[in-house]
Amino acid sequence: MKKATLFVGLAIFLPTGLWAQMGVGLRFGAAFNYFLNAKKYPLIDGFYSNTVVGPTFKMYFKNGSLEAGAAWIYKQRPGLFSLPLVQQNFVKTDSTSVNGLELDFKGGPRFFKFLCPRLGIIGGYRWIQRGMLERGSSERVNAFYAMVPVGVSADFNTGFGTTGVAFYYQIGLANVIHSPKTPVGGRMHALYFEIHVMLDLIPGRETPDPN
């Protein structure tokens, strides 16, 4: 993550002619999480969703794009106020709640002016993560995690910057269960959807058509 942050920092100071658009914005998303091979471990065997909200910094080039951002991830425990669908347990017997922070960096090519396939890295920390283990389990869950997002973003030019939607399949890299007895402790994967808006830092510069 330090290398990604340094790269973005250096890019800000490059001559402005290298990019067509650069700006800051907000994203509003939902992650639908599940544990790969959950039945092998004392992990719940069902989907749960949490909201993702945070700022982003984006750069669009003629043939590519870069994005870096931070996000607050949140899901309240059952019985308290929760948004339908995006803060939900999809198995009635599950009772999950999460609260944490993510940092991410993504980049990739650009096609047809608006279509941006992207690959990247996500690092996160959860200070609350309840209900991920089967009842009665004495295992511990790691607070830190890392994931690789693979997907595509549709970013459309507007009068103020860009807006659009994105979809990513997030592949967990770190073990969910903290156990010194085994190197394998389950991996969390997720289907992630978002809507986003960006405000140009250099107004009037529209991304040229890469084709």
N, C-alpha and C positions, 0 to 999 in steps of 0.2 A: 504493500500500500504506500510506503514511503516513495518508491520509485514512481508510482503513478501520480502522486501529489506533486513531486518535483517536475515531472513532465508537463503537467498542466500549468504549473507556475512559470516554467520557461516559455511555454507557448503563448502566454499572455503578453510577453514582452517582445515577441517576434514582430517583424513589420506587418502592419495590418493588411497589406496586399496579399498575404498568403491565405487569407480566409475571406469568405463572402459575408458570413454572418457570425456573430458572437453575442451571447446573451445569458441572462440569468432568469430562472423561472421556478415554477412549482410543479410537483407531480402529486397525484392522488391515485393510489393503487390498492390492490388487494392481492394477498398471497394465499393460495390454497395449498396447504402443507400436508405432507404425509411422510411416513418413515419407510424407506426401502427395506424389504425383508423384515418387516416388523415382527413377524411371528417367530423369528429366530431369537428375539430378545424381548425383555419385559417392557416393550414399547406399545403404545396404543395402536390399534390396527384400523385407523380411519382418518379421514380428512378433517382438518380444522382450518379456519381462515382468520386472517388478521389484516387490519388496515395498515397502509404504508403512506406516510405524508412527509414531504420534505422539499428542500431547495435543490436546484440543479444549476450547473454551469455547462453550457454547450457551445461547441464550435462546429460550423459547417464549412467544408471545403468543396471544391468543384466535384471531387470524386469520393468524398468520404465525410465522416463526422466523428466527433469525440464528445463524451459526456462524463462528467464527474458530479457526485452529489452525496448528500446525507439524507437520512430518513429516520423518522420515529415510527417504530412498529408497535402496534397496540391491539390487544383483545382483552376485554373484561371477562371475569369469570361468570359462569351461568348464574342467573338469578338477579344480576344487576343489569343496568342499561347496556344493550349491545345493538349495533346496527344489523339489520337482517342481511343475510347472505355473506357479507364481507367481515363479519365478526361472529362466526358461528361454528358450532361443533356439528358435524354431519353424521355422527353416531350418538344417539341419545344418552348412552351411558358414559360418554367422555365428558370431562370437565376441565378444559384447558383455559389458561390465561397467560398472556405474555406482555412484557413491556421492555423495550430495548431500543438500541441505536444501531444503524447500519451506515457504512461508508462504501461507496462503489465507484468503479471506473469502467467505462465501456467504450468501444470504438469499432469502426468497420467501414465498408464501402457504402456508396450511395448510388441508387439507380432511379431513373425517371423523376429526378428532382426531389421526390418526397419519400422514397422507400429506402430505409436505412437498416440493413442487417447489422447486428452488433454482437460482439463477444466481449466478456470482461471478467471482473473479479469483484466479489462482495465480501467484506469483513464485518462482523457484527458482534455485539455484546448484549445479552439479556440479563437484566437485574431481577426480572420476575419471569419465571417459566414453570408454571404449575400444570399438573395433569398430563404430562407427556409419558409417564410411566404407568404400567398396569398397577392396579391397586394391590397393596401388600409388598411391592418391590422395595428393596433397601438400596438400590443403585442410586448413583448421583448423575445428574445431567450437566454437561459442560455448559458454562455460561458463554464462552467464546465459540464462534463458528465461522466457517468460510464456505462460499458457494461460487460456482461459475454460472453466470447467466448466459443463455444462448437464445437469441430470438431476433425480433425485427420491430422497428419503430416506424410509424407513418407520421412524418412531420410536414405539415402544410404551412406555407407562407401566409401571413396575415398582414394587416396594416401596422401592427405593433411588433411583430416578431414571427413566432411559429406556434402552432397548436397541433395536437394530434393524439394518437393512441399507440400503445405498445403492448407486445406480448413476449414473455420470456419463459423458458423452461429453466429452472434453477437447480443445478446439480450440487448436492452437498459434498464437501471435501473432508470435513472434520467429523470425528465420531460424536454421536449424540450422547452416549453413555460414557461417563468417566470411569474407567476401570483399568487399574494397573495390571490386572491378571490376563488381559487379552488385548491385542492390538486392534481388534474390531469391536465396535460398539454401536452399530447402526448408523445410517446416513439419512439426513433429512433432504428431501427433494420438494419442489414446489412449482405450481403453475401460477404465474404472476401476470396480472393485467393492470394497465394504468391509463389515465388520461393526463395530459401535460400541457402547460402553456409556457412560453418563453418571451421575455421582453428584450428587444435588441439593445445592446450597449452602443452600437453604431447605427442609428436610425437611417433607413433608406437604402441599406445594402442588402439586396435580395440574392439568395443563392442561385448561381447560374445553373442551367440545365447541363448535367454531366454527359448527356448523350449527343 
